[in-house]
Amino acid sequence: MIKLLGAVLILVAGTLIGFQQAARFAERPRQLRQLAHALQRLETEIGYGHTPLPEALNRTAAATAEPIASLFRRTAEELKSEQGWSFQECWERSVQVIWIETSMKASERGVMLRLGSTLGISDKEDQMKHLRLALLQLKSEEDAARDDQGRYEKMWKSLGALLAVLIIILMV
């Protein structure tokens, strides 16, 4: 009876691990889409609203879901702090802290870090160009993420259960 209970627990645990890994593949394209919408919102605030950068970041965060909203909110808070950091320093610190909470990869983080090095130091038109470039790069990353999702999501769901069954067979 105890062996049967242990086998069921191993099967459930393996299946849940597989589903958790599959969920990360499903989450990445969704977060990339949210990030792209947030950058479009930021572009609108900068280009058409003539909103100062900290306020534009707060407005963008208010219209965005977590964990992406935390990136913009944290950057705005650090810009308003008494530390005297540049926008690039605030942005990089926020990206480093928040990125752990996302399902995104290093390539997307690189796009965001490059964007942070150009925002806040140039005129409105140049900032809008860099935002559009980042949007194009994120769009290609989103397409790749969708391909990965289609390729690996189902595999991880099956692999978790199959590895659990293998462990059960080896134990018996």
RAKAVEN-V324570 format. One record per residue. N is the residue number from 1. PHI is phi in whole degrees, 0 to 359 (999 if undefined). D_CENTER is the distance of its C-alpha to the mean C-alpha in Angstrom with 2 decimals. Layout:
N;PHI;D_CENTER
N;PHI;D_CENTER
This chain:
1;999;44.44
2;292;42.21
3;297;41.23
4;296;40.27
5;296;38.15
6;298;36.45
7;296;35.84
8;295;34.28
9;296;31.98
10;296;30.92
11;296;30.34
12;296;28.24
13;296;26.17
14;297;25.63
15;295;24.72
16;295;22.19
17;297;20.55
18;298;20.42
19;293;18.97
20;294;16.25
21;295;15.28
22;295;15.59
23;295;13.31
24;295;10.37
25;291;11.40
26;283;11.68
27;285;8.37
28;302;6.43
29;298;8.65
30;294;8.48
31;291;4.97
32;295;6.10
33;296;9.26
34;297;8.45
35;296;7.26
36;297;10.46
37;296;12.48
38;295;11.74
39;292;12.87
40;296;15.79
41;296;16.70
42;297;16.73
43;299;18.86
44;296;21.18
45;297;21.58
46;286;22.45
47;283;24.50
48;251;26.36
49;269;26.22
50;50;27.08
51;277;25.09
52;301;24.87
53;304;21.48
54;299;21.02
55;291;22.07
56;297;19.92
57;294;16.80
58;295;18.08
59;295;18.85
60;296;15.45
61;298;13.95
62;295;16.75
63;262;15.93
64;237;12.21
65;278;10.91
66;287;9.34
67;273;7.16
68;295;6.48
69;300;10.28
70;298;10.72
71;299;9.68
72;288;12.41
73;296;14.74
74;296;14.88
75;298;15.57
76;298;18.26
77;296;19.77
78;290;20.09
79;294;21.65
80;279;24.13
81;291;24.99
82;274;28.24
83;288;26.80
84;78;27.34
85;284;24.19
86;284;23.29
87;300;20.26
88;300;18.96
89;296;19.49
90;297;17.84
91;296;14.73
92;297;14.59
93;297;15.27
94;294;12.54
95;299;9.85
96;298;11.56
97;285;11.74
98;281;8.46
99;300;6.37
100;297;8.45
101;280;7.39
102;263;3.93
103;261;5.01
104;276;4.16
105;257;7.59
106;294;9.95
107;295;10.90
108;291;7.94
109;296;8.40
110;298;12.00
111;299;11.79
112;292;10.47
113;293;13.15
114;295;15.73
115;297;15.15
116;296;15.69
117;284;18.88
118;249;20.37
119;286;19.60
120;83;22.34
121;242;24.93
122;230;26.13
123;284;27.58
124;301;25.98
125;296;26.49
126;293;24.97
127;297;21.83
128;294;21.58
129;297;22.11
130;292;19.30
131;295;16.91
132;295;18.25
133;297;17.89
134;297;14.18
135;296;13.94
136;296;16.07
137;294;14.12
138;292;10.82
139;297;13.24
140;293;14.58
141;294;11.34
142;295;10.80
143;299;14.42
144;295;14.10
145;294;11.36
146;294;13.89
147;298;16.61
148;298;15.10
149;299;14.63
150;298;18.25
151;280;19.50
152;253;18.09
153;298;17.37
154;295;21.11
155;300;22.03
156;294;20.15
157;298;21.71
158;287;25.09
159;297;24.71
160;300;24.11
161;292;27.27
162;293;29.25
163;294;28.62
164;296;29.69
165;296;32.81
166;300;33.53
167;298;33.44
168;296;35.74
169;297;38.11
170;293;38.28
171;283;39.06
172;277;41.84
